[in-house]
């Protein structure tokens, strides 16, 4: 079955960096676009970034453009989210999405 397993979340100070990973299995990873979403307490889940199957095109939410970078390794069936210049408002549970499935989420907390 399809599995998406996120890792890399944690507590970081404002201005810091984190790299999230999402290991995928159970489907033809290289054939599907992959996305990162996030959900902050009391807010709806929102799209953060998307990468096309070959990695040739990426899209970002305006709130993270220039700070976050999505990438993928189709040999490792893994998608990444490099997050730099983190702000308190980036605090949320971050979810990986692909082939109609969600991962379990990983908590990112930006606080001093």
Backbone as CSV, one residue per row, in Angstrom:
resi,resn,N_x,N_y,N_z,CA_x,CA_y,CA_z,C_x,C_y,C_z
1,UNK,0.833,-1.181,0.000,0.000,0.000,0.000,0.879,1.246,0.000
2,UNK,0.239,2.365,-0.337,0.968,3.630,-0.390,1.336,4.070,1.019
3,UNK,2.597,4.455,1.194,3.055,5.006,2.466,3.897,6.241,2.193
4,UNK,3.636,7.267,2.995,4.423,8.494,2.965,4.848,8.776,4.391
5,UNK,6.151,8.825,4.627,6.657,8.973,5.983,7.553,10.209,6.048
6,UNK,7.060,11.218,6.777,7.817,12.459,6.924,8.786,12.373,8.094
7,UNK,9.844,13.146,8.007,10.799,13.278,9.103,11.501,14.620,8.977
8,UNK,12.191,15.012,10.047,12.992,16.222,10.001,12.423,17.422,10.728
9,UNK,11.221,17.298,11.256,10.644,18.413,11.983,11.329,18.623,13.327
10,UNK,10.962,19.703,14.005,11.540,19.983,15.304,11.347,21.417,15.710
11,UNK,12.074,21.798,16.745,12.031,23.162,17.271,13.252,23.921,16.769
12,UNK,13.024,25.102,16.221,14.114,25.919,15.693,13.845,27.381,16.029
13,UNK,14.904,28.138,16.198,14.758,29.564,16.489,14.429,30.337,15.214
14,UNK,13.788,31.476,15.348,13.537,32.319,14.173,14.829,32.604,13.427
15,UNK,14.749,32.514,12.109,15.923,32.690,11.273,16.675,31.410,10.985
16,UNK,16.311,30.355,11.661,16.979,29.078,11.480,16.478,28.297,10.282
17,UNK,17.016,27.086,10.140,16.695,26.235,8.999,16.347,24.827,9.445
18,UNK,15.536,24.174,8.644,15.227,22.756,8.806,15.077,22.155,7.424
19,UNK,15.365,20.857,7.317,15.067,20.124,6.090,14.157,18.960,6.409
20,UNK,12.985,18.983,5.788,12.036,17.891,5.928,12.253,16.877,4.816
21,UNK,12.012,15.622,5.135,12.076,14.545,4.152,10.770,13.766,4.167
22,UNK,10.420,13.227,3.029,9.236,12.370,2.912,9.617,11.165,2.068
23,UNK,9.677,10.018,2.712,10.005,8.778,2.019,8.730,8.102,1.552
24,UNK,8.661,7.825,0.257,7.453,7.268,-0.342,7.654,5.811,-0.747
25,UNK,6.581,5.040,-0.678,6.610,3.658,-1.125,5.215,3.231,-1.540
26,UNK,5.154,2.169,-2.332,3.869,1.609,-2.712,3.257,2.163,-3.980
27,UNK,3.952,3.054,-4.654,3.466,3.570,-5.933,4.667,4.016,-6.768
28,UNK,4.398,4.313,-8.030,5.467,4.715,-8.940,5.816,6.170,-8.699
29,UNK,6.685,6.385,-7.728,6.999,7.727,-7.236,7.384,8.682,-8.356
30,UNK,8.221,8.246,-9.272,8.751,9.141,-10.298,7.688,9.588,-11.307
31,UNK,6.502,9.015,-11.232,5.435,9.374,-12.167,4.487,10.432,-11.631
32,UNK,4.648,10.813,-10.371,3.674,11.688,-9.726,4.283,12.981,-9.197
33,UNK,3.503,14.054,-9.330,3.854,15.277,-8.618,3.742,15.023,-7.118
34,UNK,4.557,15.726,-6.369,4.552,15.611,-4.916,4.425,17.005,-4.315
35,UNK,3.786,17.068,-3.168,3.537,18.370,-2.547,3.796,18.321,-1.049
36,UNK,4.079,19.483,-0.526,4.098,19.701,0.915,2.950,20.648,1.266
37,UNK,2.247,20.314,2.334,1.195,21.148,2.890,1.544,21.411,4.352
38,UNK,0.853,22.374,4.947,0.999,22.599,6.374,-0.327,23.027,6.970
39,UNK,-0.462,22.763,8.258,-1.662,23.157,8.984,-1.260,23.681,10.349
40,UNK,-1.540,24.960,10.568,-1.282,25.592,11.851,-2.512,25.430,12.740
41,UNK,-2.334,25.519,14.053,-3.473,25.372,14.963,-4.588,26.353,14.631
42,UNK,-5.800,25.838,14.506,-6.947,26.686,14.237,-7.087,27.167,12.813
43,UNK,-6.204,26.687,11.929,-6.251,27.127,10.536,-6.448,25.931,9.606
44,UNK,-6.863,26.245,8.382,-7.028,25.190,7.382,-5.664,24.743,6.843
45,UNK,-5.642,23.519,6.345,-4.429,23.022,5.712,-4.186,23.798,4.422
46,UNK,-2.941,24.199,4.204,-2.620,24.992,3.028,-1.438,24.390,2.270
47,UNK,-1.458,24.610,0.960,-0.372,24.138,0.126,0.856,25.005,0.337
48,UNK,2.009,24.371,0.433,3.268,25.088,0.618,4.101,25.048,-0.671
49,UNK,4.271,23.849,-1.229,5.118,23.708,-2.416,4.757,22.430,-3.152
50,UNK,4.959,22.450,-4.469,4.701,21.294,-5.319,5.844,21.140,-6.304
51,UNK,6.187,19.893,-6.589,7.228,19.613,-7.571,6.695,18.584,-8.559
52,UNK,6.947,18.833,-9.835,6.469,17.929,-10.898,7.288,16.643,-10.904
53,UNK,6.821,15.593,-11.588,7.480,14.279,-11.508,8.973,14.288,-11.814
54,UNK,9.374,15.012,-12.832,10.790,15.023,-13.200,11.584,16.070,-12.434
55,UNK,10.888,16.841,-11.616,11.574,17.872,-10.843,11.895,19.123,-11.624
56,UNK,11.352,19.239,-12.829,11.693,20.363,-13.696,10.874,21.617,-13.409
57,UNK,9.795,21.467,-12.637,8.991,22.636,-12.311,8.552,22.563,-10.868
58,UNK,8.628,23.715,-10.206,8.188,23.813,-8.819,7.268,25.017,-8.655
59,UNK,6.401,24.943,-7.687,5.490,26.040,-7.366,5.479,26.225,-5.852
60,UNK,5.336,27.481,-5.438,5.397,27.790,-4.013,4.276,28.737,-3.618
61,UNK,3.851,28.612,-2.378,2.961,29.620,-1.805,3.735,30.933,-1.688
62,UNK,3.025,32.026,-1.848,3.689,33.330,-1.773,4.400,33.524,-0.441
63,UNK,3.843,32.962,0.609,4.381,33.169,1.953,5.743,32.509,2.168
64,UNK,6.128,31.569,1.286,7.397,30.859,1.483,8.370,31.066,0.324
65,UNK,7.943,31.760,-0.725,8.831,31.974,-1.872,10.118,32.655,-1.448
66,UNK,11.238,32.131,-1.952,12.543,32.698,-1.630,13.134,32.164,-0.348
67,UNK,12.336,31.431,0.448,12.835,30.871,1.713,12.838,29.346,1.721
68,UNK,11.857,28.754,1.066,11.715,27.296,1.034,12.073,26.768,-0.358
69,UNK,12.639,25.570,-0.396,12.951,24.906,-1.655,12.498,23.457,-1.602
70,UNK,11.664,23.069,-2.562,11.243,21.675,-2.669,12.134,20.986,-3.700
71,UNK,12.488,19.745,-3.406,13.302,18.958,-4.346,12.929,17.492,-4.185
72,UNK,13.416,16.678,-5.092,13.110,15.244,-5.024,14.271,14.437,-5.562
73,UNK,14.354,13.209,-5.071,15.322,12.233,-5.568,14.515,11.014,-5.987
74,UNK,14.320,10.861,-7.271,13.483,9.766,-7.764,14.152,8.398,-7.606
75,UNK,15.440,8.392,-7.383,16.111,7.110,-7.126,15.864,6.650,-5.693
76,UNK,15.699,7.611,-4.796,15.457,7.284,-3.390,13.980,7.368,-3.015
77,UNK,13.127,7.708,-3.986,11.685,7.849,-3.718,11.438,8.801,-2.544
78,UNK,12.124,9.917,-2.558,12.055,10.858,-1.451,11.890,12.283,-1.978
79,UNK,11.043,13.030,-1.289,10.879,14.448,-1.581,11.318,15.232,-0.342
80,UNK,11.918,16.384,-0.574,12.479,17.186,0.496,11.860,18.582,0.506
81,UNK,11.920,19.213,1.670,11.561,20.616,1.778,12.632,21.291,2.631
82,UNK,13.478,22.076,1.979,14.484,22.858,2.684,13.852,24.178,3.096
83,UNK,13.864,24.449,4.388,13.217,25.646,4.917,14.272,26.525,5.573
84,UNK,14.462,27.705,5.019,15.437,28.667,5.545,14.717,29.920,6.039
85,UNK,15.418,30.718,6.803,14.870,31.981,7.326,13.494,31.756,7.945
86,UNK,13.405,30.754,8.789,12.108,30.386,9.362,11.573,31.482,10.263
87,UNK,10.246,31.618,10.239,9.530,32.627,11.021,8.557,31.926,11.961
88,UNK,8.171,32.584,13.049,7.179,31.968,13.950,5.898,31.560,13.227
89,UNK,5.520,32.318,12.216,4.298,31.978,11.482,4.437,30.738,10.597
90,UNK,5.639,30.186,10.498,5.827,28.913,9.797,5.512,27.719,10.694
91,UNK,5.263,27.984,11.970,4.925,26.907,12.899,3.659,26.190,12.454
92,UNK,3.749,24.877,12.292,2.624,24.087,11.789,3.031,22.616,11.762
93,UNK,2.047,21.762,11.535,2.330,20.381,11.166,2.471,20.359,9.653
94,UNK,3.565,19.794,9.178,3.850,19.730,7.738,3.560,18.325,7.236
95,UNK,2.795,18.276,6.141,2.363,17.005,5.565,2.893,16.856,4.149
96,UNK,3.261,15.643,3.825,3.633,15.257,2.474,2.377,14.705,1.787
97,UNK,2.230,15.015,0.494,1.070,14.530,-0.271,1.554,14.022,-1.617
98,UNK,1.013,12.844,-1.993,1.326,12.312,-3.314,0.395,11.174,-3.666
99,UNK,0.029,11.098,-4.932,-0.830,10.030,-5.439,-2.104,9.884,-4.601
100,UNK,-2.620,11.019,-4.160,-3.881,11.024,-3.421,-3.770,10.607,-1.966
101,UNK,-2.553,10.501,-1.465,-2.359,10.061,-0.088,-1.589,11.104,0.725
102,UNK,-1.842,11.080,2.046,-1.166,11.962,2.989,-0.213,11.174,3.871
103,UNK,0.883,11.831,4.254,1.702,11.295,5.312,1.087,11.621,6.660
104,UNK,1.781,11.205,7.715,1.248,11.395,9.066,1.546,12.782,9.611
105,UNK,2.463,13.494,8.988,2.805,14.848,9.400,3.999,14.894,10.338
106,UNK,4.687,16.021,10.308,5.804,16.272,11.201,5.697,17.705,11.725
107,UNK,5.876,17.869,13.024,5.689,19.174,13.655,6.916,20.052,13.458
108,UNK,6.684,21.268,13.029,7.725,22.294,12.952,7.311,23.444,13.856
109,UNK,8.169,23.776,14.805,7.901,24.872,15.736,9.031,25.879,15.647
110,UNK,8.682,27.113,15.338,9.671,28.190,15.234,9.434,29.144,16.394
111,UNK,10.370,29.143,17.330,10.188,29.926,18.542,11.533,30.176,19.201
112,UNK,11.628,31.338,19.851,12.841,31.641,20.605,12.674,31.228,22.065
